[in-house]
Amino acid sequence: MSKKLRKKSPKSSHGRKIGAKSAAEAKARPSRTRAGGARKSVGEAASAPLHKVPPKMLRGAKPSKLPGGKTNVQNPSALLEGAKAPSFRLRRDGGDNVALSDFSGKKLVLFFYPKADTPGCTREAMDFTRLASAFAKAGTAVLGISADSVNTQERFRDKHRLTVPLISDEKHEMLEAYGAWGEKSMYGRTFLGILRTTVLIGADGQIARIWRSVRVDGHADQVLEAARAL
């Protein structure tokens, strides 16, 4: 066989290139840590579990303590029985202002409801209206509070012939102060809103009873019995 016809094998013709490429790849390989473990890639670092950031507390709210010294994270501004009732001064249906000081030396019931003219809130307001004279005989005034506007409260009052005063707290100031504003969930969605809550304030201005996560049926009657016993 002549030298002209002799073909070089691919292995020998590309030997130098393969060797150079292997050396380049070896330099490009990630180095190992001194501890012997390989460094994590960007994808591996991104898949690492993240720590959840704790939810922010409501503005101006102080965490309340539950039995055992635990903090009420869901509703950090919640009051405790025996505490002094927070003062308030807000507009009510009819346009007048109403304040805690107006009931000095008297017992007072505050029922906080999520939204005027909804089924549960309507039943609750009608129940307190039905028992208005009984509460008066027990020396107890009753106020309903929501974040609805004064005009909405007036339409609610007229439609259902309500006699209890309805307070408008559109800025949530009183709702937050009394722990009736906090985290809620519905259909898998979490949001801040009004928590159906009732507070009974004694003639001494202190919180005597608190009902949270109120169930409307029979609730007004339970509050009346507590007011009579106070």
C-alpha positions in Angstrom: 0.0 0.0 0.0 1.4 3.3 -1.0 1.8 6.3 1.4 -0.7 8.3 -0.7 -3.5 5.8 -0.2 -2.8 5.3 3.4 -5.6 7.0 5.5 -5.2 8.3 8.9 -7.5 6.8 11.5 -10.0 9.2 13.1 -8.6 8.4 16.4 -5.1 9.5 15.5 -6.2 12.5 13.4 -8.4 13.9 16.2 -6.4 12.7 19.1 -4.9 16.1 20.0 -8.3 17.9 19.7 -10.0 15.4 22.0 -7.3 15.6 24.5 -7.5 19.4 24.5 -11.2 19.3 24.8 -11.0 16.9 27.8 -8.5 19.2 29.5 -10.8 22.2 29.0 -13.8 20.3 30.3 -11.8 19.2 33.4 -11.1 22.9 34.1 -14.7 23.9 33.7 -16.0 21.2 36.1 -17.2 22.5 39.4 -14.7 22.1 42.2 -15.6 20.2 45.3 -15.8 21.7 48.7 -13.2 20.7 51.3 -15.9 18.8 53.1 -16.1 16.5 50.1 -19.6 17.5 48.9 -20.2 19.0 45.5 -21.4 22.6 45.3 -25.1 23.0 44.7 -26.2 24.3 41.3 -28.5 27.3 40.9 -31.5 25.0 40.3 -30.8 23.0 43.4 -30.5 26.2 45.5 -33.8 27.5 44.1 -35.6 24.2 45.1 -34.5 24.6 48.7 -37.4 25.2 51.1 -38.0 28.8 52.0 -38.9 30.0 55.5 -42.4 31.5 55.8 -42.5 35.2 56.8 -44.7 35.6 59.9 -47.8 37.7 59.1 -47.7 41.4 60.0 -49.7 42.5 63.0 -52.5 45.1 62.6 -51.5 48.7 62.9 -51.4 49.8 66.5 -52.4 46.4 67.8 -50.8 44.7 70.8 -50.8 40.8 70.9 -53.2 39.4 73.5 -52.3 36.5 75.7 -54.2 33.3 75.7 -54.2 30.7 78.4 -50.8 29.2 78.8 -49.1 32.4 77.7 -49.6 31.9 74.0 -50.2 34.8 71.7 -53.3 35.2 69.6 -51.6 35.5 66.2 -54.8 35.4 64.1 -56.3 38.3 66.0 -53.5 40.1 67.8 -55.6 43.1 68.9 -58.2 40.9 70.7 -59.2 42.2 74.1 -59.4 40.2 77.3 -62.2 40.1 79.8 -61.5 42.4 82.7 -59.7 45.0 80.6 -60.8 48.6 80.3 -63.1 49.2 77.4 -61.4 51.2 74.7 -63.0 54.6 74.1 -64.6 55.5 70.8 -66.5 58.3 69.1 -68.2 57.6 65.7 -71.2 58.5 63.6 -74.4 56.4 63.8 -77.5 56.2 61.7 -79.2 59.5 61.6 -75.9 61.3 61.4 -75.3 61.9 65.2 -72.1 61.0 67.0 -72.0 58.3 69.7 -69.2 57.8 72.2 -68.4 55.4 75.0 -68.6 58.3 77.5 -72.3 58.6 76.6 -72.9 55.4 78.6 -70.8 56.2 81.6 -72.1 54.3 84.7 -74.3 52.0 82.5 -74.0 48.6 81.1 -73.4 48.4 77.3 -73.6 45.7 74.7 -71.6 46.1 71.4 -72.4 43.6 68.7 -70.0 43.7 65.7 -71.4 42.3 62.4 -69.7 41.8 59.1 -72.1 43.5 56.6 -75.5 45.2 56.8 -78.5 43.5 55.2 -76.9 40.1 54.8 -78.8 37.1 56.1 -76.9 36.4 59.3 -76.4 40.1 60.2 -80.1 40.8 59.6 -81.2 38.1 61.9 -78.8 39.2 64.6 -79.9 42.9 64.4 -83.5 41.9 64.4 -83.0 39.7 67.5 -81.4 42.6 69.4 -84.2 44.8 68.3 -86.8 42.3 69.5 -85.2 42.2 72.9 -84.5 46.0 73.1 -87.1 46.6 75.9 -85.8 43.7 77.9 -82.2 45.1 77.7 -83.5 48.5 78.8 -85.2 46.9 81.8 -81.8 45.3 82.6 -80.2 48.7 82.5 -78.2 47.9 79.4 -77.9 49.8 76.1 -77.2 48.0 72.8 -75.2 49.3 69.8 -74.5 47.5 66.5 -71.2 48.2 64.7 -70.0 47.5 61.2 -67.8 49.1 58.5 -70.8 50.1 56.4 -71.4 53.8 55.6 -74.0 55.8 57.5 -76.3 55.8 54.5 -76.1 52.0 54.2 -76.8 51.7 58.0 -79.9 53.9 57.5 -81.2 51.8 54.6 -80.6 48.6 56.7 -82.5 50.2 59.7 -85.5 51.3 57.6 -85.8 48.0 55.6 -86.0 45.8 58.7 -87.4 48.4 61.2 -84.4 48.2 63.5 -84.5 50.2 66.7 -80.9 49.6 68.0 -78.4 52.4 67.0 -76.1 51.3 64.2 -72.5 52.7 64.2 -70.5 53.3 61.1 -66.8 52.5 61.5 -65.4 52.7 57.9 -61.8 53.2 59.1 -61.9 50.1 61.3 -60.7 52.1 64.3 -63.2 50.7 66.8 -63.2 47.3 65.1 -59.5 47.0 65.7 -59.6 48.4 69.2 -62.2 45.7 70.2 -60.6 42.8 68.4 -63.4 42.5 65.9 -61.1 43.0 62.9 -58.8 40.1 61.9 -57.9 37.3 59.5 -60.7 35.4 57.9 -60.9 32.6 55.3 -63.5 31.7 52.8 -63.4 29.3 49.8 -59.7 28.8 50.3 -59.0 32.6 50.3 -57.5 34.4 53.3 -58.3 38.0 53.9 -58.8 40.7 56.7 -62.4 41.4 57.7 -64.9 41.8 60.5 -65.1 39.0 63.0 -68.6 38.5 64.3 -68.0 39.5 68.0 -70.1 40.7 70.9 -68.8 42.6 73.9 -70.6 43.3 77.2 -69.2 46.3 79.1 -70.0 46.7 82.8 -71.2 49.9 84.5 -67.5 50.2 85.8 -66.3 50.6 82.2 -64.6 47.2 82.1 -65.1 44.3 79.7 -67.3 41.8 81.5 -67.9 39.3 78.7 -66.7 38.6 75.2 -68.3 36.3 72.6 -66.2 35.5 69.6 -67.1 33.6 66.4 -70.7 34.2 67.3 -73.4 32.0 66.0 -76.5 34.1 65.5 -79.3 31.7 66.5 -80.1 32.4 70.2 -77.1 34.6 70.7 -79.1 37.8 71.7 -80.9 35.9 74.3 -77.6 34.6 75.8 -76.3 38.2 75.9 -79.4 39.4 77.7 -79.1 36.7 80.4 -75.4 37.7 80.9 -76.4 41.4 81.2 -79.1 40.6 83.7 -76.6 38.6 85.8 -74.0 41.4 85.8 
